[in-house]
Amino acid sequence: MAPLPTSLASRSGTRLTHAGCRNAAAARSRAAVLPARAAASAEAADGRDPTGLSSLRLLKPSALDMDSLMQEWSSRECNHEFAGASASAPDVPQGVKKGSFMITTNRKKVGEGKAAYDAAIAAIKSWQHLQLGWNCTTTPALKPGVTICSATQTVVPWSVLPAQVVYCKEESAEFGPGDKGMRFSVGMSSLTGHQLAGEERFQVELHADGSVWYDIYLFSRPDTLLAWASLPVVKVMQIRYVLDGLKAVAAAVKA
């Protein structure tokens, strides 16, 4: 794997390491599928596509198309064996640590007090943390088992990507000696047909001193030939995804 430029990683503050996953508008987006049915034919009935070409779109897909794909993908399965493993992050299974997964993580203080904690949770429940302009998702009720469709732009083409919420929970937490508080966390795992195999955890923490933190943890590895071929770009985009997500939640809390 080609290494990420050190200067980018150090400037961002995000850690990325190797650990061993309507109408006219709709018509335009459907017409934008790259060499149309040739790419689609590469996709198996279960959604698997070793090339990754079937996920590409020349134009940003419409909300109608994304909703349709979300419904179509509801029966797909996780494309790796570690669904739910991010719940205990940074402690993860040995298979993740030694499975050539990239790990990207960062955290940011987004406010103070219960009101800020509740606002950060509300932002995640309404999917604001993933509506980044160059990345967007469908917005179903956030609960375990729900499937979403994400659309991500990399340079020119867009990719439509399936994922599923594998856990969503709020609980009492102990972050360290004398530091008891609350924690809300959501885990989202990739499904067959995704360019990557892995999982994302989005977490809001309310600490004993009243500080509110937003924490993002991702582990992933390429799952298609296209993702392997563009691995340096994938790494850069993951750092951008984490940093822009942190900004989105911070802005929602301040709003």
C-alpha positions in Angstrom: 0.0 0.0 0.0 1.3 3.5 -0.9 1.8 5.6 2.2 -0.2 8.7 2.9 2.0 11.9 2.6 3.3 12.6 6.1 2.7 16.3 5.8 -1.0 15.8 5.2 -1.5 13.5 8.1 0.4 15.8 10.5 -1.5 18.9 9.4 -4.9 17.3 9.8 -4.3 15.9 13.2 -6.1 12.7 12.0 -4.3 9.5 12.7 -4.3 7.0 9.8 -2.4 3.8 10.4 -2.2 0.2 9.0 -3.5 -2.3 11.6 -2.1 -5.5 10.3 -13.4 -1.9 5.9 -37.0 13.4 -9.5 -38.2 13.0 -12.7 -35.8 15.0 -15.0 -33.1 14.9 -12.4 -33.6 11.2 -11.8 -33.5 10.5 -15.6 -30.2 12.5 -15.8 -28.6 10.5 -13.0 -29.7 7.2 -14.4 -28.3 8.2 -17.8 -25.0 9.0 -16.0 -24.2 5.4 -15.1 -20.8 4.6 -16.5 -20.7 2.4 -19.5 -24.2 1.5 -18.4 -25.1 -2.1 -18.4 -21.6 -3.3 -19.0 -20.6 -2.1 -15.5 -23.9 -3.3 -14.0 -23.5 -6.8 -15.4 -20.3 -7.1 -13.3 -22.4 -7.0 -10.2 -23.5 -10.3 -8.9 -27.0 -11.0 -7.6 -25.8 -10.5 -4.0 -24.3 -7.2 -4.9 -20.7 -8.3 -5.1 -18.6 -6.6 -7.9 -14.9 -7.4 -7.8 -14.2 -4.5 -10.1 -16.1 -1.8 -8.3 -17.3 -0.2 -11.6 -21.0 -0.8 -11.0 -21.1 1.7 -8.2 -19.8 4.6 -10.3 -22.0 7.5 -11.6 -20.9 10.5 -13.7 -23.3 12.8 -12.0 -24.5 13.2 -8.4 -27.4 10.8 -7.9 -30.8 12.3 -7.1 -32.5 11.8 -3.8 -35.0 9.6 -5.5 -32.4 7.4 -7.0 -30.6 7.1 -3.6 -33.9 6.2 -1.8 -34.5 3.5 -4.5 -31.1 2.0 -4.0 -31.5 2.0 -0.2 -34.6 -0.1 -0.6 -32.9 -2.4 -3.2 -30.0 -3.0 -0.9 -31.9 -3.8 2.2 -31.2 -7.6 1.9 -27.5 -7.3 1.4 -25.0 -8.7 3.9 -21.9 -7.3 5.5 -18.8 -7.7 3.3 -16.5 -8.5 6.1 -16.6 -10.6 9.3 -16.2 -7.9 11.9 -19.6 -6.2 12.0 -20.0 -4.5 15.4 -16.3 -4.6 16.2 -15.9 -0.8 16.4 -18.1 -0.7 19.5 -15.1 -1.3 21.7 -12.7 0.9 19.8 -9.8 1.6 20.1 -9.7 -2.0 21.4 -10.7 -4.1 18.4 -10.4 -7.8 17.5 -7.0 -9.2 16.5 -8.5 -9.9 13.1 -8.9 -6.2 12.6 -5.5 -5.4 14.0 -3.7 -7.9 11.8 -6.1 -7.8 8.8 -4.5 -5.1 6.7 -7.2 -2.6 7.8 -6.5 1.1 7.7 -7.5 2.8 10.9 -8.5 6.5 10.8 -9.5 8.3 13.9 -9.9 11.8 15.4 -11.9 13.6 18.0 -12.9 17.2 18.7 -14.4 19.0 21.7 -17.7 20.4 20.4 -19.2 22.1 23.4 -20.0 22.2 27.1 -22.9 20.8 29.1 -26.0 18.6 28.5 -27.5 20.9 25.9 -24.4 20.6 23.7 -24.4 16.8 24.2 -28.1 16.6 23.2 -27.5 18.8 20.2 -24.6 16.6 19.0 -26.7 13.5 19.3 -29.6 15.2 17.4 -27.1 16.1 14.6 -26.1 12.4 14.2 -29.7 11.1 14.4 -30.6 13.4 11.6 -27.5 12.4 9.6 -26.0 15.9 9.5 -22.5 14.4 10.3 -22.5 12.8 6.8 -24.1 15.6 4.7 -20.8 17.1 3.6 -21.5 18.4 0.1 -19.1 16.0 -1.6 -20.6 13.2 0.5 -24.3 12.7 1.3 -26.6 9.9 2.5 -30.2 8.9 2.7 -31.8 9.8 6.0 -33.9 7.0 7.4 -34.7 6.8 11.1 -31.5 5.9 12.7 -31.8 2.4 14.3 -29.9 -0.9 14.2 -30.6 -2.8 11.0 -31.4 0.1 8.8 -29.7 0.3 5.4 -28.5 3.5 3.9 -27.1 4.7 0.6 -24.2 7.0 0.6 -23.0 9.0 -2.5 -19.3 10.1 -2.5 -17.5 12.2 -5.1 -13.9 11.5 -5.8 -12.5 13.9 -8.4 -15.1 13.5 -11.2 -17.2 10.3 -10.7 -19.5 9.7 -7.8 -19.8 6.3 -6.1 -23.0 5.0 -4.6 -22.2 2.9 -1.5 -24.3 0.6 0.7 -24.0 0.4 4.5 -26.0 -0.7 7.5 -26.4 0.6 11.0 -25.2 -2.3 13.2 -25.6 -0.6 16.6 -27.0 2.6 18.1 -26.9 3.0 21.9 -26.6 5.5 24.7 -25.1 4.4 28.0 -23.3 5.5 31.2 -19.6 5.6 30.7 -16.4 5.9 32.7 -13.7 7.6 30.6 -11.0 7.5 33.4 -10.6 7.8 37.1 -13.2 10.2 38.4 -14.5 10.8 34.9 -18.0 9.4 34.7 -20.4 10.6 32.1 -22.6 9.5 29.2 -21.8 8.1 25.8 -23.9 7.9 22.6 -22.5 5.7 19.8 -23.5 4.6 16.3 -21.7 1.8 14.3 -22.2 1.6 10.5 -20.8 -1.4 8.5 -20.2 -1.7 4.8 -22.3 -4.1 2.8 -21.6 -6.1 -0.4 -21.1 -3.7 -3.3 -19.2 -1.2 -1.3 -15.8 -0.1 -2.5 -14.4 -0.7 1.0 -14.9 -3.4 3.6 -15.0 -2.0 7.2 -16.9 -0.1 9.8 -17.3 3.4 11.1 -18.1 4.5 14.7 -19.5 7.9 15.5 -19.5 8.7 19.2 -20.6 11.7 21.4 -19.2 11.8 25.0 -20.3 13.9 27.9 -17.5 14.0 30.5 -17.6 14.7 34.3 -16.2 18.2 33.7 -19.1 19.0 31.4 -17.0 18.9 28.2 -18.6 17.3 25.1 -16.5 15.5 22.6 -17.2 14.0 19.2 -15.1 11.0 18.3 -14.9 9.2 15.0 -13.2 5.8 14.5 -12.9 4.0 11.1 -11.4 0.7 10.1 -11.4 -0.3 6.4 -9.6 -1.9 3.5 -10.2 -2.0 -0.2 -12.8 -4.5 -1.4 -12.6 -3.9 -5.1 -9.9 -3.6 -7.8 -10.9 0.0 -8.3 -10.4 0.8 -4.6 -7.0 -0.9 -4.6 -5.9 1.0 -7.7 -6.9 4.3 -6.1 -5.7 3.6 -2.6 -3.7 6.8 -2.1 -6.8 8.8 -3.0 -8.9 6.6 -0.7 -6.6 7.5 2.2 -6.8 11.2 1.6 -10.6 11.1 1.2 -10.9 9.2 4.5 -9.0 12.0 6.3 -11.2 14.6 4.6 -14.3 12.6 5.6 -13.3 12.5 9.3 -12.3 16.2 9.4 -15.4 17.5 7.6 -17.6 15.3 9.8 -16.1 16.8 12.9 -16.7 20.3 11.6 -20.3 19.4 10.7 -21.2 18.2 14.2 -19.4 21.2 15.8 -21.4 23.6 13.6 -24.7 21.8 14.5 -24.0 22.2 18.2 -23.2 25.9 17.8 -26.3 26.6 15.6 
